[in-house]
Amino acid sequence: MKSNAIDLATFTELQETAGVDFVNELVDTYFEEAPGMLAELRSAHAERAADRFRRAAHSLKSNSNTFGALTLGKLARELELGGLRDDVALLEALEAEYARVVAALKELRHG
């Protein structure tokens, strides 16, 4: 895999522990739920809803780290801990990294 969006050791360990089929199900669920988390981050940021913002960032961080999307997890953690800063660039970086993670997970599943 050319992308470093996913830490292969973490992903492989998850597959070995939980099983490939179950991990594929988890990835499908992630693909379904993560876009909503991203939308919630944007919405909560725009509405200055700090608790919603932190919860969405926390959920995205935790779910991403599960698969080894460590850079995405780190960006989400920065948002979670940083609160409602006017740092739209960080939100944009998070969304760009999410796109890389999706591509990498698809490659790992079909690879």
N, C-alpha and C positions, 0 to 999 in steps of 0.2 A: 504494500500500500504506500502510495506516495505522500499522502497527507499525514500530518502529525496531529490532526484534530482529535484522534482517539489514542489513548495510551494502550498499546497492544497487550501489555502484561496484565493490566486491569481487566480488559475485555476478555482475554483468554481465561483468566482465573474465574471470572463470572461464569463463563461457559462451562468450565470444568466443574464448578461447584453446583450450579443450578441446572445445567444441561442446555445443549444448543437449542432445542425446540422451545424451552421455556424462555431463554434469552431472546429468541426471535419474537415471541409473544410480547415480552417486555419492550422490545424495540418498537413494535407496532403500536403499543400503548403510548410510548414516548412520542412517536410521530403524531398521534392523535391529540395528546394533551399539551405538548410543549408550545404549539402555536397559540393556544389559549393563554398560557402563562405569559408569553411575550406580549400578547394583546393586553392582558391585565396590567403588566408593567407599564406599558405606554399609557393606558387609560388612567391608572392610579397616579402616574407621574403628572399627567395633564390636570387631573382633578386635585392634586396635592393631597392624596389620601395615603398618608405615610404607612399605616398598618397594612393596608392592602398591598402596597408597593413592596414592603419587607416580606410579606408572606409569599407573594409571587416570586420574588427573587430567591427566597429560601428554597421553595419547592423546585424551581428550575436548577438551582445549585445542586441540591441533593440528588435529583433525578439524573442530572448530567454526569455527576461524579460516579454514579453507579456504573456507567458504561465506560468510564475512563476518559470522558470529555473534560479533561482537567482544566484546560484553558477557559472553556465556557463556564465551568464551575467556579473558577477564580474570578471571572468577570461578574458573574451573578453574585458572588460573595461580596465583591466590592460594592455593588449596588445595594445589597442587603444591609451591609454595615454603614454605608455612606448615607443612606436615606435619600431624601428628596433634593439632592443637589441639582443645580441647573447644568448638569453634565450630559447633554443630549448625545455627545460624541461617544460616551461610554455605552449608552443604550444602542447606538448604531453599531458599535464594535461588537456588542453582545449578539445582535441580530446577524451580523456578518459571520461571526464565529458559529452561530447556530446553523447557518446554511452549510458551512464546512463540515460540521458534525453530522448533519443529515446525509450529505454526500458520502462521508467516510463510513457511516453505519450501513448505508445501502451497499457500499462496496464490500464491506466485511460480511454482510449477509449473503451476498451473491458471488463473492469472490473467489 
